[in-house]
Each structure stands twice: as structure tokens, then as C-alpha cells.
Amino acid sequence: MPNPRNTALTVLLKIEQDKAYSNIALNNAVKEQGLNSQDSAFVSALVYGVLERKLLLDYIIKQYSKIPLRKIEIKTKLILRFGILQLLFMDKIPESAAVNESVKLAKKHKLQKSAGFINGILRSITRAEVKYTLPDKSDKVYYYSIKYSVPKQLVQLWLISYGELNTEELLKSLSGRAKICARVNTLKTDADTLINELAKDGVKAEKSGLLDNALILSGTGSIERLNAYKNGLFHIQDLSSQLCVYFLNPKPRDVMIDVCSAPGGKSFTAAQYMNDRGKLFACDLYDHKIKLIGSGARRLGINCIVASIRDGANGGSLPLADKILCDVPCSGLGILSRKPEIRYKEDLIDNTLPELQYKILCNSAKNLAAGGRLVYSTCTLNPAENNENTAKFLREHPDFEGVKLNLPNGAERMTDEKDYEITLSPHKSGTDGFYIAVFTRKA
């Protein structure tokens, strides 16, 4: 019989040692072990709970351990992390189970000496009146870093860029699972019909209120099992990405280019705006990603998409387009609640991404027809990748100008910006962290 805690340990080891993505490692483990929905939910809570609180958990370990953290063997450290997680942050787990099952797991992995060490620390925590103390608030960067388990460099970036109020709200939003959003496939159905279809499979779906044909889903379980999904009635897409296509405003008979398309969600939404009439070139670097776009389009019954391999930074010519979507590779700081392991990457902020992004933007702009519309977007919260890139683009491309955004009800800028751009955030707009800027080529 599968042991959920052992499954969680296996997944966390893959993330820690092999740099695996949490969602992929978790999904694979759940399928391989054949876990039921209750055990799957428990494994998910352990894995994401540890990733979301890693710095805090290690800070707590250091308050109880005489052995320096760097000298604690990786499996022992991981078992300690989710033992403490269960004791302090998971209300439904009895203290005895959190301690005893952690010790058993250590013994299962032949960590006999570590079993006593783990037992001692966890039992000390259960006996302590004050379970742990946070750093002094006088050092805001360090305090927020430990409290919300985010590297100091990211806390500092957000404090400087967005102010303390926005920063703390952003940090709070990183805990817990992000909501699941869907885009109705208007080529096959409408929102009310889809809500009823999903209800037949036990899924609650509500209209978002931000955009037409955007739904918030709960109780989905595995999305792929749903009949409405198999029948191509919707695809999963956060509200921020749906807003991105809304601002691009594709129309029937348009020629459109989606420069960095995979896995294809924005192309699919654009094709629905186009009523599947026109031509949509969906491009990406790798063959397996192109196949992913193709299979998604077939499931949704979309015919106007032409998927092909192309390098957005250096790629060859495409036809002049009425609409271009330039959703570039980024540091992913806006989706840390979906991929919490991203926050621990060494090159999180100090990277060469802004240069690559700018190159893709400039190369893509060559294909825009006069009077056409170009959207530049990222799923990150870093002005160097966002506002600074687009301001530079306008300075160096006098034949382009920004397009004033008409914001739908519920969409709110997180910070002061130009009227052609918006930084979206969970606490302001209920979306992922996301940046969108819209340009046109002057006639």
C-alpha cells in the first residue's frame, strides 16, 4: 500500500536534487503510485507546503538543532521539514502522527541515527510553549524573507519596485494553491452550458466577473478525466493570460502571430476570438512543444492555427500580421504560488533574460503591419523584464506608439504606470502576477 509521506519525500528529493518542476514531479508520482484523491491531496499539501515554507522551516530547525543545517543529510532535512510543517501548519494532523510517522520514514530509509535526531527535534517542538520566533522586524528584508520564505533579493526588489504594502500582499498571496481558471471554447459551447456540463462531473464552475467566458473552477480533481475537457469545451488558462488576449483583440480574418506560443493557451483563446477564421501562426523553439500546440488545437476543434518551429529572437520571416502576441520567456516571479520552487533559483533576478526578451520583441515588431497591434507580456514581477523593456522599445522605435488600455471592471494596476501597460497582481485583480503592454505601428 503506497505511503503518502514516502511519496512526498520522493517528490521533494526530485525537486531538490534533479531540479524537477513541482507540478510535473507530483503528477507523475501520484499516477505511478495510484494514489486515491485523499492521499493525493495529502501528498500535494506536504510537497507544496514544504516548498512554500522552506526558508521558514529551516529557520525553525536551526532554533532546535545543535548540528549546523548545512551538515544535515538531505533526506533527514526533508523529513524534518515536513514533520515541522505537519506540527505547526497543518491543523488536522495529530502531533503523535506527525512525530511517529516522520521517525518511521527515517527508519524506512535506513537513517537509524537520524531517526533519533528527528524524534528529538519534533518532540522538543511539541513541548515548547513558544514554538519559534521570527527575526526582528527592524530588518524588514530579512523579516519578510523568513516569514514568507522568499529570498532576500526578491523581497528587496519588490520593496523598491512596488512599495511595502504591495510587497507584503504579494508575499501573502504565495501561500496556498492558486485558483484554477478556464476559458470557455466559444466555438463549441457557451458559459452557462459548460457550467452545467461540469456540474455533471462534480465540478463547481463560476463566472469570473472579470471577462466574458472566463470561469473559476473548484473540485476538479484530474482535469483530463472530465468529459467537458475530453470534448474540447474548455482549456485551462489564468485570467491574466485571458486578459492578455483580450487586450490584443484578435478579429475574424486577422493574420496573427503568437511568437512564443507553447503550450498554446493564448493561441487557442485568440482563435476563438477570431471565430476560427483567418490565419494564426503559433511558433515555438522545440518540436515537442509544437506537437503540444497541435494536439490542443485538435481537441478544441480549432483549424486556423499553423504551428511551426521558429526562434523568436532570430527567426526567419513570417507574413505581415495584423496582431502579434509576444509573450516572452521570463523569470516567472508572478506564478510562484503555482511553481514555488522557482523562488530558490540562484539567478532569480540577476540574469540575462531582459536582453533576450528585448531581442524577441524587436524581432517580432518587424512583422507588424501598419495600424496593427502588438502585445508584449510576461508572467513575472520585475521592472527590468517589464516596464523598462517596453519603455526602451518605444524610445528606439519611433514608428511605434503605446495603445491606451481600456481596463475591464475588476482589472486594476498594482503600481503607477503608463496608460499602455498594466502590472496585474493577485491582491488587486485576482490574477497571477503578470505584465501586459500594447503597441501599434503608426500608419
N, C-alpha and C positions, 0 to 999 in steps of 0.2 A: 504494500500500500504506500503510495507516494507520501513523503513528509514535506509539508509546505515550507517549513523553516529551512530544510535542506535545499529545497528548490530555490528559495530566496538567496541562500548563501551561494549557490552555483551561479545564479544570475549576477549577483554583485561581484563575484570573482571575475566573470567575463567582462564586466564593465570596467573594473579596476585594472585588470592585467592585460586584457585584449583590446581595451578601448572600444568595446561594443556599444551600440546605441541601446539605451534602456528599453525602448518600446519593442525593438526587434528581438533583443535577448529575452525579454519577458514573454512575448508572444510565442517564441519558439519553445521555451521551457514549458509553458502551460500546455502546448499541443503535445510535446514529447511525453510529458508525464500524465496526460489525460486527466487533468485536474477538473473537479466539478466547479460550479460557479462560486460556491462559498470559499473553497480552498484557493481558487484563482484570485478572488478579491483579497484574501488574506496575504497571499504572496505579493500581490501588487502593492498593498499597503505597506508591507515590510520594505520592499525594494525602493519604492518612491519615497517612503518616509526616511530611510537612511540617506538617500541621495539629497533630499531637501534639507536635511539637518546635519550633514556630515561634519561641518566645522564646529557646530554646537556640541554634537555628540563627542567629538574628540576633545573639546574643551572640558567637558564633564569627566571624561576618562582621566585626563591629566589631574583633575582635582582629587581623584581617589587612588591613582596608581603611583607606586614608587618607581616603576620601570618607565623610562622615557618613551614617549609614543613611538618614536622612530625605531625603537628596538623591539616593539611588539610585532610578532609574526602576523602576516596579513589575514589569515583565516581567524586567528584569535581576535584581532582587531574588529573584523566584520561581525563576528558573533557578539562581541561586546557592544558594538554599535546597535544592532537590532535588539539585543537584550535590554539596553537602556531605553531604546525607543519604545518598547513594549511597556516598560515600567512607568515611564514618565509622560508618554504622549499618546498611548492607546488605552482608552478608558475601559474597554471591555475585556482586556486580558488580565486574569488574576495574577497577582505578584508571584505566587508559587509557580505558576505555569511559565511565566517569563524567565524565572531563575532556573528552574529544573530542566526545562526544555533546552535552554542555552547550554547548560552543563552537559546534557546528554548528547547534544550535537557536537560539542568539542570532543567527547569520547568517541563518537562515531567516526570522527576524522583523525582518530589516534593522537589527539592532542591532550595526553594524560596530564602533563604538568600544567598546561593552560587551563584545564577544567577547574582545578582548584583556584587558580588566579581569577578566572571568570566568576566563579561562585563567590569568592571573597568580595570582589568589587560590587557585584549586583546585590549581595546581601547587605553590604555597607550602605548602599543607596536606599534600600528598603527601610533600614533602621534610622537613617538621617532625618532630623526634623526639617532642616533646610536642605533640599535635595542638591541644589547647585546655586552658585552666584554668577551673575553676568559681570563683564568688565565695567569699570566706572564710566558713567555717561560723559565725563569730561573729554574723553577721546571719542568723539562721535563716530568717526570712521571705524575704529576698532569695535566699538559697542555694537553698531549696526551689523558689522561683518559677522560677529559671533552670534548675535541674537537671531539673525535671519540666514546665517550660513551662506554668506556671499563673500567672495574675495574682496579685500580692502580696495584694490584698484578699481573694481566695478562700483563699489559704494562711492568712492571719491569722484569717479566720472559722473555718476548720476547726481550727486550733490552739487557739483559745479555746473552741470548742464541743465538740470531741471528743478533745483532747489530742494530743501529738506522735506517739505510737505509731500511733494510728488514722489520723492525718493522713498520715504517710508511707506507710502501707499503702494508703490511698485513692489517693494520688498515684501510687504504683507501678502500681495497677490501671488507670490511664488509658491505658497504652501497650498496643498490640496490639488485635486485634479481639475484641469481646465475643462470648461463645458464643451460638449460635443455639438457642433453646428452642421446643418445640412443645407444644401441648395436644391430646391425642387427642380426636377427636369421638366421644364415647361414644354418641351417637345412631346412629352408623353402624358402629362397629368397636370393637376393644379394643387395648390397648397392644402385645401380642405380635403380633397380626395386622398392625398398622400397621408395626411394626419389620420384618417380613418383606416387606411391600409396598414399603417404602422401599429395602430392600436390592436389590430388582429394578432400581431406578433408580440403583444405585451409591451410595446414601446410608447412612452408618452412623448408627444411632439407638440410644441407650442410655437406660434408665430413670434418672430423676434421683436417686431415693432420698429426695428431699425431700417430694414429693407424688405420689399416685397419678395416673396418666395424664399425667404430665409427662415429656417426652423431651428429651434433648440431641442435637442433630444435628450432623454434620460431613460435609464433602464434598458439600454440597447443590448448588453452582452456583446457577443461577437457580431459585428456589423454584417459580415459576409453571409451569415446564416439567414438574414432577413429576406423574405420574399420580395419586398419592395426594392431592396438593393439588387437582388438577382435579376429582377425585371427591369432594372435601369431607371427607376423612378426618381432617384436622387444620387448625389455624391456628397461626401463629407468635405466641408470647407468652412473654415472660420469666417466670422463676419468681416474681419479685416480684409481678407482676400476677396470676399464678395464686394466689399466697398471699392477695392482697387479696380475691379472690372466695371462697377457702376460709374466711377469717375472717367474711365476710358470711353464708355458709352458707345460700344460697337452697334452697328446697324445692319439690317439685311443688305446684301450685295456689297458690303465692305470687303476690301482686301486688308487682312490683318496679319501681323507677325507677333508671335509670342516668343521672345528671344531665348529665354531660359525656362522652358515650359514644364519639364518633368516635375511631379508626376502627372501634370496636365489639368489640374483642377480649374485654374483660371481660364485655360483654353475652352474647357467644357462649358463653363458659365458664359463665356463670350459667344460661343457657338449658339447657345440658347437665346441670348440677346439678338443674335443675327438670324434667328429662326432657321438655322442650318442652311442659310442661303448666302453665297459669297465664297470667299476662299480664306482659310486660316492656316498659316504656316506655323506649325508648332515645332520648335527647334531645341535640341539639346546636344550635349557633347558625346553621349555614350549610347551604344546600340541597345543595351538592355533597358535604358530609360525611354528610348523611342518606342520600344515594344510595349512598355507600360502605358504610354500615352495611347497607342493604338488599341490596346485591349480595353482601356477605359472608354474610349470613344465608341467602340463596338457595343459595349454593354449598354451605353446610354442611347444608342441609335443615332449617333452623330456622323454625318458624311462629309461635311465641308472641311474637316481637318486634314492637312497633309503634314505628317510627322517626318522629320528628317534630321540627320546628324549635321550639326553646324557649331562652330566655335564662335560664341557671341563676341569675343574680344577681337578676333582676327578673321572671322568668317567671310566667305565669298558673297557675291551679290545675290540679292533677292529682288522681286519686283517692288516698285514703289508702293507703299502701303498707306491706306487711309488711317489706320490705327496701329500703333506699336506698343506692346507691353514689354517693359524692360525690368523684370523682377529679378534682381541680380543676386548672386551668391553673397551671403553675409555672415556676420558673427552669431546671429541667432539670439541676441540678447532679449528679444521680445517674446520668445517662446520657451523661456527657462522653466515654466510650470509644466510644459509638455516634455521637455528634454532636460531634466535638472542637472545631468552630468556635464552639460556644456559649460556651466559656470566655473568648473575647475580646470579648464584648459589653460595651459601656460600662456598662449598667445591670444588670450581673450580680447584684448584691446590693442596691444602693440603688434599689429600685423600689417600685411601689405594689401589687405582687401580694398581699401578706398581707391588705390591706384587701379586695381583690376576692374572694380565697379565703374570707375570713370571711363576707362577704356571701352568697356562694353556699351556704356551709354553713348559715347561719341560715335562709335562704330555703328550702333543701331540707328542713330539720328540721321545718318546718310540716306536711309531708306524711306524716310517720311516724306510724303507728298506735301506740296504747299497747301496750307489750310488743314492738314491732318493733325491728329492728336497723338502725343507720346506720353505714356505714364512710366515714371521711374519709381520703383518701390523696393523696400527691404522689410524683413521681419526682425529688425534689430532696433535698439535704442542707443545710438551712438552718433552724435552730430557729425563726426568725421566721415561716416558712411552715408549720412543722410543730407542734412541741410547744407553742409559745407560742399559736398559734391555737386549738388544742384545749383547752388549759388555760383560756383566756379563754371559750371556748364553754361549758364546764362551770360556770364562775363565773357566767355571765349566763343560764344556762338550768337552773334548779334542778329542772325536771321531767325532766332527762336525767341519766344516770349512765354511767360507763365500764363496759365489759364485760371482765372478765379474760380475757386471751388464753391459750389452750392451745396452746403452740408445738409444731409437729411436729418430729421429730428432724432436726437439721441447721439449723433456723432459730434464729438467735442475735442478741440485741440487741447493737448496736455500742456502746451507751453506757447509763448508768443512766437508767431511765425508769419511768413509772407502769406498772402491770400491764395497763392497757387499750391500750397503744401499743407500737410497735416501730419502730426505725430499722434497716433492713436495709442490708448493705453487701457488696461483692464479696469482701472478705477474711474476713468472718465467716460469711456464709451462701451465698456463691457466686451471688449475685443482682446485679441492678442496685442502685444506691443508691436507697432507697425508704422512704417513711414510711407507716405504717398506724395508725389509731386507730379503736376500735369503741365505739359508744354504743348505749344503749337508752332509749326513753321509758318512764318509770316508769308502772306500771299505776295 
